[in-house]
Amino acid sequence: MNTGVFTISLDFELHWGVSDHRTVESYQENLKNVPAVVTGLLKLFEEKKIHATWATVGMLFCRNKAELFEQVAPADRPAYTNKALSNYAVAESAGENENTDPFHYANSLIKKIIQTPYQEMATHTFSHYYCLEPGQTPAQFYHDLEAARKIMLRDGATAESIVFSRNQYNDEYLAECRKAGIKSYRGNYPSWLYRAEAKSTEGMGKRVGRFLDSYFPLNGHRFVYPGMKDELLNIPGSCFLRPYNKKLSFMESWRVRRIKKEMEAAARKKAVYHLWWHPHNFGKNLKENFAVLNKILDHYARLQEKYGMRSLNMAEIHQEYLKTKKQ
């Protein structure tokens, strides 16, 4: 890269992303405000010329329940040992369409994203697929990915980038991505705290460590350098933008300061700073969450002026990487 790069990727999933441990009712405040969050983010990104990648669960593209179940044959769906992980079971009780069930369909919001400048529509798999959970296979993952790709194409979006559900992947699944035409992915930050692992085997120590790393520099400055892996460009995540927590409000300044310092280090080192979160994270405490984001984007503007830092989405980083390698 010739300059530092600031990139944002969003895991757009609604209830599909939390269905194994939250009901719609228990998480309703966050979910019902997602349309306002998405609209607010798109407006902010357009005003400030922020390029972002929206990794979207394919089920959200579906216009009705019948279409959702048509995309993958029953024999090719993920056969998790833990049946609670399957969103096909959740879909049985979902509403018929976006009008009756805005927690499981989002075609109108997807159209807004596609129509907004600087935004990339990427895939978050079709069914919020968990690559490392027992029972499923790489072949089933490929069928899931193909379903996501096809339904995205129907709405005019090309799946060039992927964000893996719960950041779970390994070399076998990268090979399936390559077959499906994926060009880049959000890898995990290279630290044991962020190593890909099934949720069922992940210990409390890693979760606590990641939480503390949001406030204190356990891993130093988390800027990254993209690199090719199995013919795919790995653009590792730098930082999960944790939602505002009233009980931890006294620590907010530490969290924001850590992010700003990392961004400046990335700008100086001509590296990438990759910030990510889920739109539903902003669904509660909207005012406070957007205030934090505005501070971060204002800081990016200063880094752009001082160091020439640029805002690029994941597809653009891939293009830039190839261009730089040819020079």
Beta strands, then each sheet from edge to edge (+ up, - down):
strand 1: 5-12
strand 2: 52-56
strand 3: 119-123
strand 4: 161-162
strand 5: 184-185
strand 6: 227-229
strand 7: 232-234
strand 8: 239-240
strand 9: 272-277
strand 10: 310-311
sheet 1: 3+ 2+ 1+ 9+ 8+
sheet 2: 3+ 2+ 1+ 10+
sheet 3: 4+ 5+ 7+ 6-
end
